[in-house]
């Protein structure tokens, strides 16, 4: 898929965040969200790939999953490119932690 298919530009998304008081600061990461296509092989999120949990994915190790689980690590990478260049934007990663217990 391609960013040109997005409904809202990054400028519009940034304006939407900040007009409501979101305290964005230099260095903050603002992601566009899922860029998906119309075909199953171009879906951009686990939720879409697993059809809302109804069609689990089979992982290379044979495990079947519909959702992220505690301990899973999510890694985002990206790049920008044009005629004759490609710039890597690095990597952002985070690990899903278990929810804290509610006080009784």
C-alpha positions in Angstrom: 0.0 0.0 0.0 1.0 3.6 -0.2 0.5 6.7 1.9 -1.3 8.4 -1.0 -4.3 6.2 -0.1 -4.7 7.8 3.3 -7.8 9.8 4.1 -6.0 12.5 6.1 -2.5 14.0 5.5 0.1 14.0 8.3 -0.4 17.8 8.5 -4.1 17.2 9.1 -3.4 14.5 11.7 -0.9 16.8 13.5 -3.5 19.6 13.5 -6.2 17.3 14.8 -3.9 16.2 17.7 -2.7 19.6 18.7 -6.0 21.5 18.4 -7.4 19.3 21.3 -4.5 20.1 23.6 -2.3 17.1 22.9 1.2 18.1 24.2 3.3 17.0 21.2 6.9 18.0 21.6 10.0 17.9 19.4 11.1 14.2 19.0 7.6 12.8 19.6 6.6 10.0 17.2 3.4 10.5 15.4 2.3 7.5 13.4 -0.3 7.5 10.7 -1.9 4.2 11.6 -2.5 1.2 9.5 -2.0 1.5 5.7 -4.0 -1.3 4.3 -5.0 -2.3 0.8 -8.2 -4.0 -0.5 -6.7 -7.4 -0.9 -6.1 -9.8 2.0 -2.3 -9.9 1.3 -2.2 -6.1 1.7 -3.9 -5.8 5.1 -1.8 -3.7 7.4 -2.7 -4.9 10.9 -3.1 -8.1 12.9 -6.7 -7.2 13.6 -7.4 -7.1 9.8 -5.3 -10.2 9.0 -7.1 -12.2 11.7 -10.5 -10.8 10.6 -11.2 -9.4 14.1 -10.1 -12.6 15.8 -12.4 -14.9 13.7 -9.6 -16.2 11.5 -6.4 -16.8 13.5 -3.1 -16.5 11.7 -0.7 -19.4 11.6 2.8 -18.3 12.6 6.0 -20.0 11.2 6.3 -22.1 14.4 2.7 -23.5 13.9 1.1 -21.4 16.7 -2.3 -19.9 15.8 -2.9 -16.3 17.0 -5.7 -13.7 16.7 -4.4 -11.0 19.0 -1.2 -9.8 20.6 -0.4 -11.3 24.0 1.6 -10.4 27.0 5.3 -10.6 26.3 4.9 -10.0 22.6 7.3 -7.4 21.1 6.0 -5.1 18.4 8.6 -3.6 16.1 7.9 -0.7 13.7 10.3 0.3 11.0 9.9 2.6 8.1 11.6 4.6 5.3 11.0 7.4 2.9 12.1 7.2 -0.7 12.1 9.1 -3.9 13.9 9.0 -7.2 17.4 7.9 -6.4 17.2 7.9 -2.6 15.9 5.9 0.3 16.2 7.1 3.9 15.7 4.7 6.8 13.7 6.0 9.7 15.1 3.6 12.3 13.2 1.2 14.5 10.7 1.6 17.4 9.9 -1.4 19.6 7.8 -2.1 22.6 6.9 -5.2 24.6 3.3 -5.9 25.7 3.2 -6.0 29.5 0.5 -7.7 31.6 -2.2 -5.4 33.0 -1.8 -4.4 36.6 -4.2 -6.0 39.0 -7.1 -3.7 40.1 -7.2 -2.9 43.8 -9.7 -4.9 45.7 
